[in-house]
């Protein structure tokens, strides 16, 4: 039995021996990869189109107020004289006291600020200015965006 076990162990060690040719193939493959890295790559010169100078022409851009986005909401006046067709909203609050604080800051800055309540969304809208024409409202909104980046137009139903 001991002799049979020894024979099995001897066969196992002789059959798992790596072959020299496998080592040689791996060496040649690594050497070829190393040679490829050492060869300097040929850099191609990019083709650049020559620049042609042309005189500048002035184009005036006229704002198209008809494309200005206007939200339409049903609101009621909480504080103020009343809204016209187009209003510039600079703040929206769920708490009335916050809306009153912004209204007071706007009044101190010289605006006739008002507060309108949207019952559908339960939001108090702080209106900085209100106009009959859309173009005047767009101009006012653009001026107010320097201090209130999220200013938007409201069309009161």
Residue frames as qw, qx, qy, qz and C-alpha x, y, z in Angstrom:
[[0.000, 0.887, 0.462, 0.000, 0.00, 0.00, 0.00],
 [0.317, -0.785, 0.116, 0.520, 2.85, 2.26, 0.88],
 [0.417, -0.121, 0.607, 0.665, 4.47, 1.48, -2.44],
 [0.215, 0.632, 0.661, 0.343, 1.25, 2.39, -4.32],
 [0.130, -0.938, -0.238, 0.215, 0.97, 5.74, -2.52],
 [0.399, -0.581, 0.349, 0.617, 4.57, 6.58, -3.37],
 [0.385, 0.202, 0.687, 0.582, 3.96, 5.74, -7.00],
 [0.090, 0.833, 0.527, 0.141, 0.92, 8.09, -7.09],
 [0.261, -0.882, 0.004, 0.392, 2.92, 10.93, -5.51],
 [0.444, -0.311, 0.528, 0.654, 5.76, 10.45, -7.97],
 [0.299, 0.464, 0.682, 0.480, 3.37, 10.52, -10.94],
 [0.043, -0.918, -0.386, 0.079, 1.65, 13.65, -9.61],
 [0.313, -0.774, 0.180, 0.520, 4.90, 15.60, -9.29],
 [0.399, -0.141, 0.634, 0.647, 6.17, 14.59, -12.71],
 [0.249, 0.589, 0.686, 0.347, 2.93, 15.41, -14.57],
 [0.077, -0.942, -0.294, 0.139, 2.60, 18.98, -13.14],
 [0.524, -0.378, 0.221, 0.731, 6.06, 20.08, -14.19],
 [0.363, 0.839, 0.068, -0.399, 5.86, 23.21, -16.35],
 [0.812, 0.338, 0.276, 0.388, 7.33, 22.98, -19.77],
 [0.428, -0.396, 0.153, 0.798, 10.27, 25.10, -20.75],
 [0.211, 0.345, 0.560, 0.723, 8.60, 26.13, -24.01],
 [0.184, -0.835, -0.505, -0.114, 5.80, 27.91, -22.10],
 [0.433, -0.719, -0.041, 0.542, 8.36, 30.04, -20.24],
 [0.404, -0.092, 0.445, 0.794, 10.13, 30.81, -23.50],
 [0.082, 0.608, 0.608, 0.504, 6.89, 31.94, -25.19],
 [0.292, -0.886, -0.338, 0.125, 6.02, 34.26, -22.28],
 [0.485, -0.528, 0.164, 0.677, 9.54, 35.73, -22.35],
 [0.322, 0.160, 0.544, 0.758, 9.41, 36.39, -26.09],
 [0.052, -0.766, -0.567, -0.298, 5.99, 38.02, -25.79],
 [0.384, -0.843, -0.174, 0.333, 7.14, 40.34, -22.98],
 [0.481, -0.312, 0.331, 0.749, 10.31, 41.20, -24.91],
 [0.224, 0.438, 0.592, 0.639, 8.26, 42.12, -28.02],
 [0.191, -0.880, -0.428, -0.082, 5.98, 44.37, -25.94],
 [0.485, -0.692, 0.031, 0.534, 9.02, 46.04, -24.37],
 [0.431, -0.008, 0.472, 0.769, 10.55, 46.63, -27.81],
 [0.087, 0.681, 0.577, 0.443, 7.30, 48.20, -29.04],
 [0.308, -0.901, -0.255, 0.166, 7.37, 50.69, -26.17],
 [0.526, -0.499, 0.219, 0.653, 10.97, 51.65, -26.81],
 [0.389, 0.324, 0.514, 0.693, 10.41, 52.53, -30.46],
 [0.043, 0.346, 0.175, -0.921, 9.66, 56.23, -30.72],
 [0.397, 0.641, 0.652, -0.081, 6.24, 56.96, -32.09],
 [0.283, 0.204, 0.374, 0.859, 6.15, 59.04, -35.22],
 [0.091, 0.605, 0.450, -0.651, 4.31, 62.26, -34.44],
 [0.335, 0.557, 0.571, 0.500, 2.15, 63.59, -37.18],
 [0.084, -0.124, -0.067, 0.987, 2.05, 67.31, -37.76],
 [0.284, 0.614, 0.669, -0.307, -1.55, 68.54, -37.53],
 [0.238, 0.380, 0.487, 0.749, -2.98, 70.20, -40.59],
 [0.037, -0.599, -0.419, 0.681, -4.19, 73.68, -39.75],
 [0.341, 0.730, 0.481, 0.345, -6.39, 75.74, -42.02],
 [0.327, 0.105, -0.077, 0.936, -4.96, 79.21, -42.52],
 [0.026, -0.675, -0.549, 0.492, -6.85, 81.98, -40.79],
 [0.229, 0.477, 0.405, 0.745, -8.45, 84.55, -43.03],
 [0.076, -0.355, -0.401, 0.841, -9.11, 87.95, -41.53],
 [0.012, 0.601, 0.624, 0.498, -12.49, 89.48, -42.27],
 [0.069, -0.309, 0.191, -0.929, -13.84, 92.82, -41.15],
 [0.016, -0.331, -0.836, 0.438, -16.23, 92.68, -38.20],
 [0.218, -0.433, -0.434, -0.759, -19.79, 93.71, -38.78],
 [0.165, -0.020, 0.596, -0.786, -22.04, 95.05, -36.07],
 [0.368, -0.368, -0.753, -0.402, -25.34, 93.34, -35.52],
 [0.308, -0.256, 0.379, -0.834, -27.86, 94.83, -33.16],
 [0.259, -0.253, -0.932, 0.016, -29.89, 92.35, -31.19],
 [0.409, -0.296, 0.028, -0.863, -33.36, 93.50, -30.33],
 [0.166, 0.019, 0.907, -0.387, -35.03, 91.61, -27.50],
 [0.422, -0.241, -0.625, -0.611, -38.24, 89.98, -28.53],
 [0.300, -0.178, 0.591, -0.727, -40.49, 90.44, -25.53],
 [0.800, 0.022, -0.182, -0.571, -43.13, 88.22, -27.11],
 [0.747, 0.156, -0.643, 0.063, -40.89, 85.22, -26.35],
 [0.075, -0.394, 0.646, -0.650, -40.57, 86.03, -22.63],
 [0.413, -0.265, -0.871, 0.006, -42.02, 83.26, -20.45],
 [0.352, -0.325, 0.205, -0.854, -45.01, 84.36, -18.38],
 [0.120, -0.185, -0.950, 0.219, -46.67, 82.21, -15.69],
 [0.427, -0.379, -0.275, -0.774, -50.40, 82.48, -15.37],
 [0.278, -0.181, -0.847, 0.415, -51.75, 82.05, -11.85],
 [0.366, -0.719, -0.411, -0.424, -54.87, 82.88, -9.93],
 [0.425, -0.044, -0.504, 0.751, -53.82, 85.15, -7.05],
 [0.251, -0.873, -0.385, -0.165, -55.48, 87.46, -4.54],
 [0.225, 0.636, -0.294, 0.677, -53.88, 90.62, -3.15],
 [0.639, -0.475, -0.511, 0.324, -52.86, 90.34, 0.50],
 [0.333, -0.733, -0.080, 0.587, -50.94, 93.59, 0.80],
 [0.302, -0.110, 0.434, 0.842, -50.71, 96.35, -1.81],
 [0.318, 0.387, 0.014, -0.865, -52.66, 98.54, -4.21],
 [0.803, 0.400, 0.342, -0.280, -53.52, 95.85, -6.76],
 [0.512, -0.199, 0.661, 0.511, -51.97, 94.08, -9.71],
 [0.478, 0.572, -0.236, -0.623, -52.09, 95.04, -13.35],
 [0.907, 0.315, -0.162, -0.230, -51.87, 92.52, -16.20],
 [0.812, 0.289, -0.383, 0.333, -48.14, 91.73, -15.90],
 [0.498, -0.831, 0.205, -0.140, -46.20, 91.62, -12.65],
 [0.513, 0.513, -0.630, 0.276, -42.58, 90.90, -11.75],
 [0.843, -0.520, -0.045, -0.127, -42.32, 88.35, -8.92],
 [0.272, 0.694, -0.594, 0.301, -39.01, 88.34, -7.02],
 [0.035, -0.258, 0.876, -0.407, -39.83, 85.89, -4.23],
 [0.723, -0.250, -0.446, -0.464, -42.22, 83.08, -3.29],
 [0.025, -0.304, 0.773, -0.556, -42.75, 81.97, 0.29],
 [0.478, -0.359, -0.789, -0.142, -44.87, 79.49, 2.18],
 [0.372, -0.545, -0.522, 0.541, -44.73, 81.68, 5.29],
 [0.115, 0.906, 0.324, 0.248, -46.41, 85.08, 5.13],
 [0.430, -0.852, 0.080, 0.287, -43.90, 86.69, 7.53],
 [0.607, -0.187, 0.457, 0.623, -41.04, 85.90, 5.13],
 [0.334, 0.603, 0.512, 0.513, -42.94, 87.50, 2.26],
 [0.165, -0.963, -0.209, -0.034, -43.58, 90.59, 4.37],
 [0.573, -0.610, 0.229, 0.497, -39.87, 90.86, 5.18],
 [0.492, 0.117, 0.521, 0.688, -38.93, 90.88, 1.46],
 [0.109, 0.817, 0.470, 0.315, -41.76, 93.31, 0.73],
 [0.338, -0.912, -0.061, 0.227, -40.36, 95.73, 3.32],
 [0.562, -0.357, 0.389, 0.637, -36.84, 95.47, 1.84],
 [0.367, 0.429, 0.570, 0.597, -38.23, 96.25, -1.61],
 [0.078, -0.926, -0.349, -0.122, -40.21, 99.22, -0.28],
 [0.471, -0.757, 0.122, 0.436, -37.05, 100.54, 1.39],
 [0.497, -0.104, 0.528, 0.681, -35.33, 100.25, -2.01],
 [0.189, 0.358, -0.141, -0.904, -38.06, 102.38, -3.64],
 [0.200, -0.123, -0.848, -0.475, -40.33, 99.73, -5.17],
 [0.602, -0.148, 0.117, -0.776, -44.10, 99.63, -4.74],
 [0.191, 0.132, -0.973, 0.006, -43.92, 96.02, -3.55],
 [0.722, -0.158, 0.020, -0.674, -47.04, 93.95, -3.01],
 [0.213, -0.160, 0.956, -0.126, -47.89, 90.50, -1.73],
 [0.709, 0.086, -0.300, -0.632, -50.23, 88.20, -3.66],
 [0.514, -0.217, 0.788, -0.260, -51.46, 84.82, -2.40],
 [0.539, 0.191, -0.681, -0.458, -51.81, 81.77, -4.64],
 [0.720, -0.243, 0.411, -0.503, -54.28, 79.47, -2.88],
 [0.932, 0.258, -0.204, -0.156, -53.71, 76.57, -5.31],
 [0.711, 0.341, -0.473, 0.393, -50.03, 76.31, -4.35],
 [0.619, -0.740, -0.222, 0.141, -50.31, 77.84, -0.86],
 [0.627, 0.010, 0.020, 0.779, -47.58, 80.36, -1.73],
 [0.040, -0.912, -0.170, 0.370, -47.18, 84.08, -1.05],
 [0.639, 0.438, 0.231, 0.589, -45.76, 85.85, -4.13],
 [0.255, -0.712, -0.066, 0.651, -43.79, 89.05, -3.56],
 [0.513, 0.693, 0.362, 0.355, -44.38, 91.38, -6.51],
 [0.440, -0.319, -0.001, 0.839, -41.79, 94.13, -7.01],
 [0.171, 0.340, -0.171, -0.909, -43.53, 95.94, -9.86],
 [0.453, 0.449, 0.768, -0.055, -46.64, 95.59, -11.99],
 [0.035, 0.331, -0.377, -0.864, -47.43, 96.84, -15.52],
 [0.692, 0.459, 0.264, -0.490, -50.11, 96.91, -18.19],
 [0.687, 0.618, -0.334, -0.186, -47.71, 96.03, -21.02],
 [0.977, -0.115, 0.044, 0.175, -45.58, 92.95, -21.28],
 [0.628, 0.536, -0.159, 0.541, -42.56, 94.82, -22.70],
 [0.174, -0.759, 0.293, -0.556, -42.38, 97.13, -19.65],
 [0.856, -0.438, 0.196, -0.192, -42.64, 94.12, -17.34],
 [0.928, 0.190, -0.047, 0.318, -39.82, 92.33, -19.19],
 [0.338, 0.679, -0.255, 0.599, -37.58, 95.40, -18.89],
 [0.479, -0.678, 0.288, -0.478, -38.31, 95.67, -15.17],
 [0.974, -0.206, 0.093, -0.018, -37.68, 91.95, -14.66],
 [0.786, 0.398, -0.157, 0.447, -34.32, 92.19, -16.44],
 [0.046, 0.716, -0.323, 0.617, -33.28, 95.09, -14.20],
 [0.697, -0.540, 0.254, -0.397, -34.39, 93.27, -11.05],
 [0.984, 0.056, -0.146, 0.086, -32.47, 90.13, -12.01],
 [0.390, 0.604, -0.475, 0.508, -29.21, 91.85, -11.04],
 [0.255, -0.412, 0.601, -0.636, -30.33, 91.57, -7.38],
 [0.717, 0.031, 0.553, -0.423, -32.99, 88.86, -7.65],
 [0.004, 0.327, -0.825, -0.461, -31.73, 86.24, -10.13],
 [0.116, 0.260, 0.957, 0.059, -34.95, 84.20, -10.01],
 [0.321, 0.405, 0.205, -0.831, -37.30, 87.07, -10.89],
 [0.174, 0.225, 0.874, 0.393, -40.13, 85.97, -13.18],
 [0.290, -0.062, -0.200, -0.934, -43.26, 87.33, -14.87],
 [0.160, 0.329, 0.876, -0.316, -46.77, 86.68, -13.60],
 [0.283, -0.221, -0.435, -0.826, -49.98, 87.17, -15.53],
 [0.235, 0.094, 0.729, -0.636, -52.72, 87.39, -12.92],
 [0.078, -0.368, -0.849, -0.371, -56.00, 85.70, -13.84]]
